[in-house]
Amino acid sequence: MAPLGGVAREPRGFSALLIVLAAVPAVYYVGAMIGDLFFETRFLGTRPIEAGEHNLGKWTLRILFASLAITPLRRITGWNWLAKHRRTLGLYAFGYLALHLLTWTLLDVQLFISEYVSWADVQKDLLERPYITIGMLAFLLMIPLAVTSTKAMIARLGKRWRVLHRLVYVIAILGVAHFFMAVKKDIREPLIYAAVLALLLGWRVWEARRSRLQSASTPAPA
């Protein structure tokens, strides 16, 4: 199909703009937490650690969903140049998840900071709050995806790279489950995230089924 709007090539400056825009929320929330904790600002209200931690987690999911949205966008618009930005968004998602985890570890639990907190306390937290265990599992699964995101690793792994990176679907499901379980009362926002993920995964199932049906209906060459 012809590219939507005739945009067959990536617009000039798009890559740089994407990199900058994807970094803005992280810069804001990290800066806001520093300001609120050490300089008596009130960017994040009366509970800056909780607000920063939660919002970094939400942005992890948003950027992860953006990376999953690239394939359907390519098919709908014909903008094949979007494909190369999946890795960029994937690495950003990993970075946001790392910041989310560090905020919980260093500022919320205060491991390594408070002399009264030890690894035993962290293990207790993991056992008593399963959603933390799920979030930790998502982070561990994302590490091999981040490590193998270079061109050299893609070339080295070959077809195995695609198989490995299908873990992103599992990670996204774990992320939504983590968010759902972390919310104690109002589940409307996690439900919205779950609906978006269901749409992204549902499109892939539909597309795979459509491709199989087309292949089955195509007559074999004589």
N, C-alpha and C positions, 0 to 999 in steps of 0.2 A: 504494500500500500504506500501511497505517497505520504510523506511526512506532513503532519498537521501544520497548517500555516506555512508550509514550504520550508520549515526549519530542519533541513537535512543535516546540518552541522551544528556543533555546540556553539552557542552565542559567546562572543568574546567576553572574557571576564567571569563566566559562569562558575568555573571551578573555584576561583578565588572568593567569589561571593558566597558560595556554598560553605567553604571552609570557615569564613568569618561568621556567617549567620549561625552555623551549627555550634560555634564556640561561645556565642553571646550568653545563652542561659547559664552555662557553667561559670563563666567569668562573673556574671551578676550574682549568682547564689553563693559562690565561694567568697566573693568580695563582701556581700551583704552579711554573711555569717561572721567574717572577720571584724567588720565594722560594728555589728551588734554586740559581739562578745568582748571586744577590746577597746572600742572607742565610743561606746554608749549611744550608738545610732539605733534606730528602730525600723529598719527596712523590712524585717521579717516578723515584726510584732513581739510579743512577750516571750515566745518560745522559738527563738531563732534556729536552734539546732534541729528541733523537730521539723520546722518548716523547710529548712534547707535540705535536710535528709529526704523528706517526702518528695519535694519538688525535683531533686536530682533523680530520684527513682522514676518519677513520672516522665521526665525527659529521656531517660533511658528507653522506656517503652515507645515514646513518640518517635525517636530517631530510629529505633529498631523497626517500627512499623513503616517508616519512610523508606528504609532499605528494602523491605518486603514489597512495597508498593511500586518499585521501579519496574519490575517485570511486567505487571499489567499495564502500567503507563506506557511502556515501550510498545506493547501490542496494540494499544488503543490509539496512540498518537503517531507511531512510526518513528519516534525519536530514539533511535538505537544508540545514540551517543550517551544516553543516560546510563547505560550498562556499567561503564567504568566507575561510576560514582557509588555503586553498591558497597565496594570495599571501604571507601571513605566514610560512608554513613555507618557501616558495621564497626569500624574502628572507633568512631565517635561514640557509638552505643556502648562499646566496651569501656571507653574512658569515663563516660557518665556513670556506668555501673561501678567502676572502681572508686570514683568519688563518693558515690552513695554508700558503698561499703566502708570506705575510710571515715566518712562522717559518723557512721554508726559505731565503728570500732574505736576511733580516737576521741570523739566528742560526746557521743551518747553513752557508750559503755565506759569510755575513758581507759581502755587498755593501754598500757605503756605510759600513761599519764598519771593516773592515781595509784598510789602505793597500796590501796585497799582492793584493787581489782586485779585478778589473775586469770590465767587461761581456764581455770576451773569455773570461774564465773561465766565466761563466754560459753563453755560447754553446757553449763546449766541453762543458759539462755536459749541455746540451740535446741535442747531437749524439751524445754517447757513451752517454747513458741515455735511450732513446726513451720510457720511461714518464713522464719529466718533461715531455717535449714533449706527450704525450697529456694530462697534467694541466693544462698551460698552455693547451692548446686548449680544454679543458672550461671553464676560467675565462673565456677570451675569449668563448666562446659564451654564457656565463651573464650577461655584462655587459648585452647588449641586453634580456634578460629582466628583469633588475633595474631597468633604466632605464624600461621600459614597464609597470611594475607599478602605477603610480598610476591612479586612476579617470579622470583627464583623458586620459592616454595610451590607456587602454582605449577610451574614447569616441572619441578621434581616429582610432585605427587601425581600429575596427569589426571586421569579419570577419578582417582581416589579423592582428589581435592573436592570435586562436586559432591561425592558421597559424604565426606566429612562435614562439609558446610551445610548439609541438610539438617544438622543439629540446630540450626538457627530456628527452625520451626518448634523444636522441643523447648529451646530457651525462651521463645516468645510465650509459649503456653505456660511455662513455669513462672515467667515474669508476671503475667496476668493473674495466675493463681496466688502468687505472693502478695500482689496488691489487694486482691479480693479478701484474702485471709487477714491482712493487716488492718483492714477497715473494720471497726467494731460495730458501727450502727448504720450509717448511710452508705449503701452499696451502689448508689446510682452511678457514680463516676467509674468504679471498676466495671460495671455492666457495660458502659459505653466503650471502654477499652476492649472488653471481651467481644462486643459486637463488631468492632473494627477488625479485630484479629480473625473472627469467624468469617468475615467478608473476604479478607485477604487469603485465608487458607481455602475457603470455599471456592473462590475463583480458580485457584490452582487445581483443585479436584475436578471442577467442571472442564477446565482447559485440557487436563490430561485425558479425561473421558472423551471429549470431543476429538482429540487427536487420535485416540485408539479407534474410534468409530470411522474416522476418515481413512485411516490406514486399512481397516478391514474392508471398506467399501471400494478401495482403489483396486482395479483389476491388475493382476500380475502381468508383466510384459510377456508377449508371445515368444 
